[in-house]
């Protein structure tokens, strides 16, 4: 695909933002669901819905001010008022965005979106969605959910994953007249445990270059 955007955020930023505006932890999930409607009802709609739910007008005003003009804000700028924890999360996201950018070849944009929520409350960190230009829906999404597997296994298990909208992707491929390519070369890259960011970026960049030449490439750790 050409011309698609991976929108990225972090559930921890959503929680920090809500806390900074004075919302109680038990209110967060409901507030996030309303915030997630931003692209449909706009900032004024989000404000009206929060007020109608009975939340403090002072907290709502702070929340709205935080997200006003956020369409083009950088993650570093957004977290300026969120203290050291916000800065640490921003650093994590910036690293992920650099690595993801190094792994792409043309047509793909990586964009920080502080209003991205991903409705599932089990997400604990990074979240993302994939949107294609010309389509009003996402074709994939996922994130990090470190605590979910541990509930079933009795120990802490770090985890992340994603799903693809298979039918939506097939429909988009059909619209474009896409013909599946064949690959005559297969290459695997293995990331070492303590690999530096510089080496990681080079690995992703090399993998992207090989894919652009028609090779089938796997990057794994």
C-alpha positions in Angstrom: 0.0 0.0 0.0 1.0 3.6 -0.6 -0.1 6.6 1.4 -1.1 5.2 4.8 -0.5 6.5 8.3 0.3 4.6 11.5 -1.1 6.7 14.4 0.6 6.0 17.7 0.0 6.9 21.3 0.5 5.5 24.8 -2.2 4.6 27.3 0.1 5.8 30.1 0.0 9.3 28.5 -3.8 9.2 28.5 -3.8 8.4 32.2 -1.2 11.1 33.0 -3.3 13.6 31.1 -6.5 12.7 32.9 -4.7 12.8 36.3 -3.2 16.2 35.5 -6.7 17.6 34.8 -8.1 16.3 38.1 -10.1 13.3 37.0 -10.2 10.3 39.4 -8.7 7.0 38.2 -12.1 5.3 38.3 -13.3 7.9 35.7 -10.5 7.4 33.2 -12.0 4.7 31.0 -15.2 6.6 30.5 -13.3 9.8 29.7 -11.1 8.0 27.2 -14.2 6.6 25.4 -15.5 10.1 25.0 -12.1 11.4 23.9 -11.9 8.7 21.3 -14.9 10.3 19.5 -12.8 13.4 18.7 -12.5 12.7 15.0 -16.3 12.3 14.8 -17.7 15.0 17.1 -14.7 17.4 17.4 -13.3 19.1 20.4 -16.5 21.0 21.2 -18.4 17.8 21.1 -16.0 16.1 23.5 -16.4 19.1 25.8 -20.2 19.0 25.7 -20.3 15.3 26.4 -17.9 15.5 29.3 -20.0 18.3 30.8 -23.2 16.4 30.3 -21.7 13.4 32.2 -21.4 15.7 35.2 -17.6 16.1 35.4 -16.1 19.2 37.0 -16.1 22.1 34.6 -12.6 23.0 35.7 -11.3 19.6 34.9 -13.0 19.5 31.6 -11.6 22.9 30.6 -8.1 21.8 31.5 -8.6 18.6 29.5 -9.9 20.4 26.4 -7.0 22.9 26.6 -4.5 20.1 26.6 -5.9 18.6 23.4 -6.6 21.9 21.6 -4.5 22.0 18.4 -3.1 18.5 19.1 -3.4 17.4 15.4 0.1 18.5 14.6 1.8 18.5 18.1 4.9 16.4 18.7 5.0 13.9 21.5 7.8 16.0 23.3 5.6 19.2 23.1 2.5 17.4 24.3 4.2 16.0 27.4 5.9 19.3 28.5 3.3 19.8 31.2 3.2 16.2 32.4 6.4 16.0 34.4 9.2 13.5 34.4 6.9 10.5 33.8 5.5 12.2 30.7 9.1 12.9 29.4 10.1 9.2 29.9 7.0 8.0 28.0 7.7 10.6 25.2 11.3 9.2 24.9 9.9 5.7 24.5 7.5 6.7 21.8 10.1 8.8 20.0 12.4 5.7 19.9 9.6 3.5 18.6 8.7 6.1 15.9 12.3 6.4 14.7 12.7 2.6 14.5 9.3 2.3 12.6 10.3 5.0 10.2 13.6 3.2 9.5 11.7 0.1 8.7 9.4 1.7 6.0 9.9 2.4 2.4 7.9 5.4 1.0 4.2 6.0 1.4 4.1 5.4 5.1 3.8 8.1 7.7 4.3 7.6 11.5 2.2 10.2 13.4 1.8 10.8 17.1 -1.9 11.1 17.9 -2.6 12.0 21.6 -6.4 11.4 21.0 -5.9 7.7 20.0 -7.4 5.5 22.7 -8.0 2.0 21.3 -11.1 1.2 23.4 -9.8 -1.9 25.2 -8.8 -1.1 28.8 -6.3 -4.0 28.9 -3.7 -2.0 27.0 -0.9 -0.8 29.3 1.5 1.1 27.0 2.0 1.8 23.4 -1.1 1.7 21.1 -1.4 2.2 17.4 -3.8 2.1 14.4 -3.2 2.0 10.7 -5.3 4.2 8.4 -5.1 4.4 4.6 -5.8 7.6 2.7 -9.2 7.6 1.1 -10.7 5.2 3.6 -12.7 6.3 6.7 -11.6 3.4 8.9 -8.6 1.7 10.3 -7.2 -1.5 8.6 -5.2 -2.7 11.7 -4.3 -1.8 15.2 -2.9 -3.1 18.5 -0.6 -2.3 21.3 1.1 -3.4 24.5 -0.8 -5.4 27.2 1.7 -6.4 29.9 -0.8 -7.4 32.6 -3.4 -9.4 30.6 -1.5 -12.7 30.2 -0.3 -12.6 33.7 -3.8 -12.9 35.0 -4.0 -16.4 33.4 -0.4 -17.5 34.0 0.1 -16.3 37.6 3.3 -14.4 36.7 4.1 -11.1 34.9 4.5 -11.5 31.2 5.4 -8.6 28.8 3.3 -8.8 25.7 2.2 -6.8 22.6 0.2 -7.7 19.6 -2.0 -6.4 16.8 -4.8 -7.4 14.5 -5.5 -6.7 10.8 -8.8 -5.9 9.2 -8.5 -8.7 6.7 -11.7 -8.0 4.8 -11.0 -4.3 4.7 -7.5 -4.9 3.3 -8.7 -7.4 0.7 -11.3 -4.8 -0.4 -8.7 -2.1 -0.7 -6.4 -4.4 -2.7 -9.3 -5.2 -5.0 -10.0 -1.4 -5.5 -6.3 -0.9 -6.5 -6.1 -3.9 -8.9 -3.3 -5.4 -6.8 -1.5 -8.5 -8.1 0.4 -10.5 -5.3 4.2 -10.4 -6.0 6.4 -13.4 -5.9 9.7 -13.4 -4.0 12.8 -15.4 -5.1 14.9 -14.5 -2.0 14.2 -14.9 1.7 16.3 -13.1 4.4 16.0 -13.2 8.2 17.5 -10.6 10.6 18.0 -11.6 14.2 18.2 -8.7 16.8 20.4 -9.3 19.8 19.2 -8.7 23.3 21.2 -5.6 24.0 21.4 -4.2 20.5 22.1 -0.4 20.4 19.5 1.9 18.8 22.0 2.8 16.1 22.4 -0.9 15.1 18.7 -1.4 15.4 17.9 1.4 13.0 20.4 0.1 10.5 18.9 -3.4 10.7 15.4 -2.0 10.0 16.7 0.2 7.2 18.5 -2.7 5.6 15.4 -4.9 5.9 13.3 -2.2 4.3 15.8 -1.9 1.4 15.7 -5.6 0.8 11.9 -5.6 0.8 11.9 -2.9 -1.8 14.0 -5.1 -4.0 11.4 -7.9 -3.8 12.9 -10.1 -1.1 10.8 -11.8 1.6 12.3 -10.4 4.9 11.7 -11.4 8.5 13.0 -9.3 11.5 12.9 -11.1 14.8 14.4 -11.0 18.3 
